[in-house]
Amino acid sequence: MADKNLDFAHLCTRLPGDIARRKAAGDLEGALRLIDRRLEEDLQPELAPRLRLERRRLELLPYDYPLTREEALAQVRAEWPECTEGQFDALVDDGRIDWRYLHGEPRFHDRFLGSLRLYPKLAPGLRQEEEDNVKRDEVLARMRREGSLTARITIRASVQPAGDVAGSRFQAWLPIPAACPQQSEIEILDSTPGGVCAPEDAPQRTIWWEESEKREFFVTYRYLHRAVYTDPLTITPDPVQPDFDTGEEAPHIVFTPYLRDLTARVTKGCQGPVEKAKAIYDYVTGFVDYRFQPGYLQLGSIADQCARELRGDCGVFALLFISMCRLAGIPARWQSGLAARPGSTGCHDWAMFYIAPHGWLWADCSFGSSARRNGEAERRRHYFGSLDPWRMVANSACFAQVTPPDEEWRADPFDNQRGEMTADGRGLAAFQLAAEQELVEFTLL
């Protein structure tokens, strides 16, 4: 059986004009009809992977953008009654509210309200979530003072089909901690029986099951996570730097003309790789604003798209930073998994970059951008070179396979943070999964 997810390597191939115009006009049925016709004719086999993956994207697109304009405006007015239609439209025009044209009308992203809450000056009537940053600031200050912090972390993760998904035989993959510079003493404490763990160095590490009797799968794991503080500006780089991890990785790390020109402008006048990496970090955290994204399978070439739209979430930030670093000759890599802070556990992505003779450093551009947004200069500086002890690293590569390979359509073909499932050989989409991550223990040592 061929791996369906490999079709996403062809994402940068342009769609035929007639299909692209149907999609842009919101005529999903017409676009699907033309895709099926071309696939049946089989006159352009080189185009088939792009058409197959576009069929998958179009089928799922309405689930990411379910809200009509009236429904979206009603959600805003439920908290901010004074919001006018003109104010709502201005937020749309400013890129603060994500939308697509579907079925002859604009449809809005299901998490647009969460994105708006991050910018209270733009949407002053929305309810703001209280955030106690005293503990966070104390931990980051201690990390800078002591040089490193180590935490013992225990997490329970689970995944099951959502709602009434039919099936008599299921496969499930849940992410588990991988071997990496930050993590050690990885233990599986408990799990649904029959789980098989991938090697610790797997690029997207998982525990896997295949069962006919169970629908819900869980794993509880414990590990040590050591976060080291480094100020890259104190490093004197070697005169010759390595050239590994400096190439393209389609479809999301692609050196488009726009990215080449942008990187050249941002790093102009910089002396050496540290100054270049800092200039790139300052640009990404200073100009890209956070906005919740649809499933990554719906995004175009992510780094280039982020650079042009200046909107993204944590993984989008990371891919832009990685791409610009590589264009500047600085080795850079992906890391992802969970942000596992007491009271808040969820999916998160960030980047690594390499400066010889020191070695690997980290950049969390998403957290850096939020620090800039909140006027926290010290926190913004911290996440250039260093992270924090609130992490679970499962993935060292974007667009890598799980173990054993999940060859059906994955919920996320690029990142593995919540888990994947198949039911009777059908890949389950994100909306068909119910996944949870619970922080059981967090102890700073």
Stockholm file with secondary structure:
# STOCKHOLM 1.0

chainA/1-445         MADKNLDFAHLCTRLPGDIARRKAAGDLEGALRLIDRRLEEDLQPELAPRLRLERRRLELLPYDYPLTREEALAQVRAEWPECTEGQFDALVDDGRIDWRYLHGEPRFHDRFLGSLRLYPKLAPGLRQEEEDNVKRDEVLARMRREGSLTARITIRASVQPAGDVAGSRFQAWLPIPAACPQQSEIEILDSTPGGVCAPEDAPQRTIWWEESEKREFFVTYRYLHRAVYTDPLTITPDPVQPDFDTGEEAPHIVFTPYLRDLTARVTKGCQGPVEKAKAIYDYVTGFVDYRFQPGYLQLGSIADQCARELRGDCGVFALLFISMCRLAGIPARWQSGLAARPGSTGCHDWAMFYIAPHGWLWADCSFGSSARRNGEAERRRHYFGSLDPWRMVANSACFAQVTPPDEEWRADPFDNQRGEMTADGRGLAAFQLAAEQELVEFTLL
#=GR chainA/1-445 SS CCCGGGGGGGTTSCCCHHHHHHHHTTCHHHHHHHHHHHHHHTSCGGGHHHHHHHHHHHHHHHHHSCBCHHHHHHHHHHHCTTCCHHHHHHHHHTTSSCEEEETTEEEECTTHHHHHHTCTTTSTTSCCCCCCCHHHHHHHHHHHHHSEEEEEEEEEEEEEECTTCCCSSEEEEEECCCCBTTEEEEEEEEESTTCEECCTTCTBCEEEEEESSCSCEEEEEEEEEEEECCCGGGCCCCSSCCCTTCSCBTTTBCCCHHHHHHHHHHTTTCCHHHHHHHHHHHHHHHHCEECCCCCGGGCSSHHHHHHHHCEECHHHHHHHHHHHHHHTTCCEEEEEEEEEETTEEEEEEEEEEEETTTEEEEECHHHHHHHHHTTCHHHHHHTEECCCSCEEEEESSSSCCCSSCCCSCCSCSSCCSSCEEEETTEECCGGGEEEEEEEEEEEEC
#=GC SS_cons         CCCGGGGGGGTTSCCCHHHHHHHHTTCHHHHHHHHHHHHHHTSCGGGHHHHHHHHHHHHHHHHHSCBCHHHHHHHHHHHCTTCCHHHHHHHHHTTSSCEEEETTEEEECTTHHHHHHTCTTTSTTSCCCCCCCHHHHHHHHHHHHHSEEEEEEEEEEEEEECTTCCCSSEEEEEECCCCBTTEEEEEEEEESTTCEECCTTCTBCEEEEEESSCSCEEEEEEEEEEEECCCGGGCCCCSSCCCTTCSCBTTTBCCCHHHHHHHHHHTTTCCHHHHHHHHHHHHHHHHCEECCCCCGGGCSSHHHHHHHHCEECHHHHHHHHHHHHHHTTCCEEEEEEEEEETTEEEEEEEEEEEETTTEEEEECHHHHHHHHHTTCHHHHHHTEECCCSCEEEEESSSSCCCSSCCCSCCSCSSCCSSCEEEETTEECCGGGEEEEEEEEEEEEC
//
